[in-house]
Amino acid sequence: MTAARTPLYEEHVRLGAQMTNFGGWVMPLQYSTIREEHHAVREAVGLFDLSHMGELRIGDETLVQRVLSRDVTRLRPGRIQYAVLCNDAGGIIDDVLVYAMPDRGYLLVVNAGNQDGDFDWIRKHAQAADAARNVGREWALIGVQGPRAVDLVQRLTPSDLASVKYYAFVDGTVADVSCVISRTGYTGEDGFELFCGNADAVRLWRALLEEGRSDGIRPAGLGARDTLRLEAGMRLYGNDMDAQTNPLEAGLDWTLNLEKDFIGRDAIMTSRQRGLARQLVGFKMLDRSIPRHGYRIVSDGEGVGTVTSGNVSFTLGYNIGMAYVPPAMSEPGTRLGVDIRGAAAPAEVVPLPFYKRPHPK
């Protein structure tokens, strides 16, 4: 099947991006170097095309309560929750953002490669055929992330962004383009994700690049997005969790409202009562080795776990990763080995996240 193109595809080509296939889409991997783009987001502002992400519109609150792990009845219009969508066995089908819309409907922002599967799963549990709509191809999504992101977007909008708190959103305009302005991100930095119509995406993208020149803005690709989210301890679906992963194992127990019923709840409760066989941890390398997805975690020569994500930390200056290990080996300070070409490279369990952005004094 031919990979899809976002409304900003030609912009990426014009800017000289190296393109790659991801989740069924042709996306920019990098424009300059991943290191430069990473530092731009940590120190100034980066611009991301996120239009490959999926969006599902659901009007039935009972259905949302049934399929998601969070209690959306507590979610006020204009607010957002992070939640998981589970199967009957308690495995994670996807991790999503849930937007409580002003009309009391809900918007689910889902991972690109999971959009169709999520939609089919939700419709399977719906009472009415039209209870959910897949609207992902109707919108573009642009991320503006970094310590200068708020000032940049504020110069282009009449909306008071100081009143838009983290995990909140408003309808407004940015550069005279109608947008949903969402204070969310996947980088560990402050910033916004801007939903707009496909026809307006290029105009908005160019306006942000032009206005952001004095801020040191850089377009950033999937490579930097991955190194940024890893430093922030944010899970990547397909690497750090999948349909065989229990949310408790993945350290996502805070996403579970177990006092209400939802698909997978009983299996998760059973797992909690029995105790976990593995747990996701962060670790740092004690030498210059770079851990990669799929590498074995070893202790005393025996395989005890698997690396789910690993890379260079450009911010911290050493190499980091996440892995599943037995709970007895999950305490910070525990020494582990990462099997790299038959040798056990030394590593140490550390708390997540690896990086937290400094807050203004």
N, C-alpha and C positions, 0 to 999 in steps of 0.2 A: 504494500500500500504506500502511495506517495505521501511523504511528510507534508503537513500543512504549513502555511506561511502566515505569520501575524501581519496586521496592517502596517507594521513598521519594518517589514523585511527589506524593502528598497533603501530605507534609511541606514540600516546596518551595512548593507553592501556599499553604499555611498561613503560610509565612514571607515571602510576597509576592515570590517570585522571578519574574524575567522569563524565560520559557521559550523554547526554540528547538529545532528539529529538528537532530540531529547523528548521523550514522552509523546512521540508522534508528530513533533513540530521541528521545523528548521529554526534554530535559535543561535544567537551570537555566543560563542564560547569566550572570546576576548577580542578587544580592539587594539590594545597596545600589549602590555604584559599583565598577567594576573596580579603580580606584586603591585604594580603601579595603580591598578584599579582598586585593589584592596585598600591600599593606603589612602587613596582619594576618599573612599567612604569613611574610613576611620578618622581622617583629619579634616576633610572638607565636605564634599557632597558627590554622590554618584547617582547615575541615572540608569534605570533598569527597564527593559521591556519584559513585562510579566503577562503578556496577553495570551500566553499558552495556558495559563491557569483556567480551570473550569468554574462555571457559576451555575447553580441550580436554584430555582425559585420555588418555594413551597408556601402555600397559603394555609395549610392545615396544621395548627399548633399541636394537636394530638399526634399527628404523624411525626413531627419533628421530635417530640418527647419520646416517642417509641423507638426511633432509630438512632438517636444521639445519646451520648453518655452524660451530658449536662442537663440541668433543669432550666429550660429556656423560659419557663413562666416567671423566673426571677430577672429576666433580661429586659430592660427598658428599651423602648424605641430609641434608636441612635447609639446603641451600645453593641459590643461585639464580644463573643466568647470563643475560646479555643476548645475544641471537643474532638472526640473520636467516634467513628462509626464502626461498630463491631458486628461480627457474625455470631451465629448461635453458639459457637464454641468459645466465644470471648476474644477471638483474634481480631486484630485491627484491620478493617477493610480500607480505612483511610483516616487521615487527620485533617480537620477542616476548620475554617473560621465561620462562625454563625453570626450573621448580621440581623438584628431585629429592626425591620423596616417600619417607617412611620404608619403604614396601613395595617400593621400587626402581622404582616406576612414575614417570611424569613428568606434570606439569601445565604446560601452555602457556597463558600469559595473552596474548591477542592483541587487536588493535585491533577496535573495535566493528563497523565497516563491513566488515571482512575476515573475520569469524568463519566464515561459511558457505563462502566461497571457500577459506580455509585448510583447513577440515575436509575439503572435497571433494578438495583437492590431496593432503593427507596420506593419505586413504583410497585414493586412486588408486595410491599407491605401497606400500600395505600388503599383506602376504601373507594376512592374515585379515580378514574383514569386520568383526570386533569389536575390531580392534587399537586403534581410536581411538573415543572417545566425546565428543560435544559436551555439556558439562555447564554451559554458560554461564547457562542459565535457572534453574539450581538454587540459585545463590548470589547474595548481594548483596556489594558491595565498597565499603568506606568508607575514605577517605584522611584521615589526621590528620597535618598537615605544619606544620613551623615550629620555631623554637628552643625552644618550650615544649611541643612535642608529646610528647616522651619522658616528661617528668615527669607530664603529664596522663594518658597511658595507664597509666603505672606505678601511679598512685593507684587505678586501676580493675581491676588484675590482680594475682594472686599470683605470676605469672611474673616471674623476674628478667630484666628487659629489658636490663640492662647486659651480659648474656651473649649477647644476640642482636645479632650484628654486622651491618654493612651487607651487604645481599644475602644475608641468612639469614632463616630463619623457624622458628617453633615452633607447636605446637598448644597452645591454652590457653583461658582465659576472660577476657573484658573486660566489666565490669558484669554478671557472671554469665551472659554469653552465650558459648556455645562458638564459638571463632574460630580461624582460622589467622592468626597475628600475623606479618606480613612487614615487615622493615625495608627498605622500598623507597619510591620516590616519583618524581614527575615535575615537581618544583618547584625542585630545587637545594638544598632544605633537608633536615634530618634529619626522621625521622618514620616512620610505619607505614601500611601498607595492611592492612585487616582484612577477611577473608573470613568471612561468616556465612550461615546459612540465611535465605532470603527472609522467613520468618515472624518472625525476630528483628531484622530490619533497623531498624524504627522504634524499638524499645526501645533498641537500641545507639546509634542516632543521637541520640536524646533524652538518653540518659545522658551522652554525650560533650559535648553542648551545655551541659547543666546543670553538670557537673563543671568544664567549661572556662570558665565565666563569670568566675571570678577570674583566669584567664590571659589574658582579652581575646579569647576565641575568636570567630571569625566563620565562618558558612557561606560557601563560596566557589564560584563557578560556572566554567563553561568559559572565560569571558573572562579571568579571573585565571589560570586554569591555563595558558592560552596565553602570556600575558606572562611568567609565571614560568618556564615551560620554555624559552622563547626566550632569556631572560637566561642560563639555565644551559647554553645551547648544545645542548639536546636536540632531536633531529629529530622532525618530525611527519610521519607517513606520509600520503601524498596531497599534501603540500606540498613537503617537502624531499627526498622519495624516493618512487619508485613502481616499477612492474614494468619500466620502461625504464631504471632507475637501477642502475648497478653499485655494489656496496658500497665499492669503492676510490674512486670518484668522490665518494661521500657522506662520506668520511673515516671509514669504519667498517672499515678493514682490521684493526683490533684484534679484531674479532669473527670473523675467519676463521682456522680451523685448517686450513691448506692441506696439511698432511702427511697428512690423512685424506681419504677420498673423501666427497663429498656432492653433491647435485644442484646444478649450476651451477658447480662447482669448475673444470672444464676451461675454460669460457668466461671465468671470472675470471682464471685463469692466463694465458690468451691476451691478455686485455686488459692485464694487468700488463706482459707482455713487449713489447707494441706501444706502450705508453705511453698515458696518458689524454688525452682531448680536452678535458675540463673537470674542474673540482674545486669542491667546496662550500667557501665561505669565509664568515667573519663580517665584517661591516663596520659602521662607525658613520657616521651622517650628520654633516656638518660645518656644517650649518645646521639650521633647525627643521623641515625637510621630514620627512614620515613615509613610509617606503617600504612598499609593499604587495605581496602575492603577485601575481606576473605582470608587474610593472613591468620594463622593459628596463634592463639595465646597458649603459652606453655609454662609449666611449673615442674621443676625436677625432671625435666625431659618428657613429661606427659602433656598431651593436649588437654586443656581445661576450658577453652573458649575460643571465640572468633572475633576478629576485628570487624566492625561494621562500617566505620568511617575513619579515615586517617589522612593527615596532610601536614604540610608545613604551616606553622603559625607565624605569619609575617609580623603580627603585632607583638607577640611574646618572645620571639627569637629562638624558639625550640619547636620540636615536632610533637604533635598531639594526635589523639584518636579516641574513639569510643569502642567498647567491646562488651560482649556478654561473657560473664564469668560466674562461677558458683558464688552464692551469697557470702560464704565464709572468706572469699577473697576480694570482697567489694569495699572494704574499709580503706579510706585514704591512708597512704603510706605503705600499703601492701606492694611488695615487689613482684613483678611479673616478667615474663619473657615474651617477645614477639618473634615468631619463627620467620626469619627472612633468609631465604635460600639455605635452609638447613642449620642456621646459627640462631641462637636465642639472644636477640638484641634486648638490652635491659630497659625496663619501663617501670613506672610507679603510678599507682592509682591516685588520682587527685579529685577534688570536688568539682562538680559541674555548677555553673558554666566555667569555662576556662577564662573568659573575659567578661567584665562588666564595664559598661561605658561610665566614665567619670561624670558625676552630676555637678552642675554649677553651684558654687558656694553662695 
